[in-house]
Amino acid sequence: MSTEQNPVKRFIADVDTSIKKSEFADWYPIVKKEFADSIRTRALLLLSLLYVGVMVFPPIVILYTDLGGSAQGASAILITLTPQILSVLVPLTAIALAYAALSGERQNGSLKLLLSLPYTRRDVVMGKLFGRFVAIATPLAAVIVLQTLVILPELGSDLDLSNLAALTVVSLLLALSFVGLSLGASAATSTTRRSLMVAAGVWVYLYLIWDRAAGGIFTLLQEHASVEQATALKVELFVKLVSPIASYNTLLNSLSGSMSTREARIAMFRGLGGLLPTQKEQLAAQVLQDSVPWYLTDPVPVVVLLFWCAFPLFLGYRIFNEADL
Amino acid sequence: MAAIELDGVTKQFGSLTALQGVDLTVEEGEIFGFLGPNGAGKSTTINILLDFVRATDGSATVLGHDIHEEPKQIRARTGVLPEGYDVYDRLTGRQHLSFVIESKGADNDPDTLAERVGIADAIDRKAGGYSKGMQQRLVLAMALVGEPDLLILDEPTTGLDPNGARLMRELIREENERGATVFFSSHILGQVEAVCDTVGILQDGRLIAKDSVAGLREAAAGDTVLRVTLADGDGTDDVITAIKGIDAVSGVTVDGNTLSVTCDGDAKMAVLNAVEENGREVANFDTEEASLDEVFAAYTESQEQQEVDA
């Protein structure tokens, strides 16, 4: 069987065999099928081009044409800007690629072929989750590497590898969150239209409402419930942190080495996508001066990101499992 | 052990009752034709067997496994051609077959399977570009993966040309000879008549008949129409009286010198004898056996009649 000479192919074959023998074997073929299918979609191709357009070409313009200023200043801007861009692009990519994963198959009937095979509905959901995640993770990781390669000649030894690793890992975690979220929406609904409405609706809500609601809670608690200002602020910070997008940004700040955990949480109060200092930021700096409470430490955003994958997926699965197809 | 056993299966979609207490046993090794007009509940029954749809009441087992508790064990040993499926447009025929082979842990060769259903030359093309008939052949090949003990085929000849339909019948016979039980649904009698051992007729969510093909034909008010042309058409009253005197005869009509006698299939000789005993000469006779189509119509109409009476 494995008389394959090419070491890469042999390695892939070995991984393939070991996964087949593991506990993931139940749904592993679905992962492969999903990956093979998604990687051929036009949506993924377009989104990959978008990644390149946003992440790779602008640095080339800034660093290697007259337009940009000093290389150091330019790369500093890039390092701040990249997470901002990804925090928008990654959720949208994940939604675009996963919202129809189940409802689409249900709508056109290919789900019947899938469920005629020895899979439970749970196997199907799990296989889809990982298949779609890998399909998104591949271009995402590739474009981060590509951007680094583009910046490398100018940055040289200034390149911070831990920064790069943090960016990659946390971005993948954000992708997982939104794949889980939109797959949950896909599982819970019977048409792609409805799944898109649910998934995109949650995204818009998180973007437009969540952060502001957190600010409103602060005012409400402080002015109308006579809660101490420091407590109200910690509550606001925690509520903010429960959004996967806020969690992504602040986790990236504290893991990339440019900020401490404390600074990263305080920076959550910055306006204009982390660029504009605000009054609340100063207040937060006072409140968190001595210590950062456990519910604002780094493991919390990690849990938040995983929660946004697992909880909608679990709810969606429960509905899907009872549904008549 | 029965391959399929339904016990009082009822399914309601909102206020619509799709199935009403269906009891059905399909024995191992038989080819079972599941017959009924469109909308009778055939696909709902199959969807319940595959756990796509959950029964409101009643229970069922397939290959000895409860349909809701152990669907995975059932699917591991069953090949399915579902109704209203769609293939994965972006994947090739080979990718489809390899996926099924891997999913079932089987060791079939995709090329051999494609050959069996006649799509060998298209196996490396994307299935989205296949014609409806080719997609049907592909899904049939997928159903054959792993030599399943049971084949469940929902309207398998839909979208197939006559050659395809013949191939389907051949494959059904081959698989049955190998030892597989075949359960397939159709609203076309010719398909069922040609290959089935046993037929079940479903109408308005109820199983109104289950019998062998021959048995059904006999049971459906059975009747053979015997047309006797007399050499001389005058004064047929005596003959008619004599024929009506035979127990197995249910009716006689006269048209010129032709008598049309509706009777049980085995009463034909008695009728002809009665004609000759009355001194008449038979110039010609032929018989017309009820086709399964008429059987089907007779069954479904009598069912409707009972409903009106009730």
Interface residues (C-beta under 8 A of the other chain):
Chain A: P29 I30 K32 K33 A36 D37 R40 T41 N108 G109 S110 K112 L113 L115 S116 L117 P118 Y119 T120 E322 D324 L325
Chain B: F13 N47 L50 D51 F52 V53 R54 P71 K72 Q73 R75 A76 T78 G79 V80 P82 E83 G84 Y85 D86 V87 Y88 R90 L91 Q95 F99 V100 E102 S103 K104 V139 M142 A143
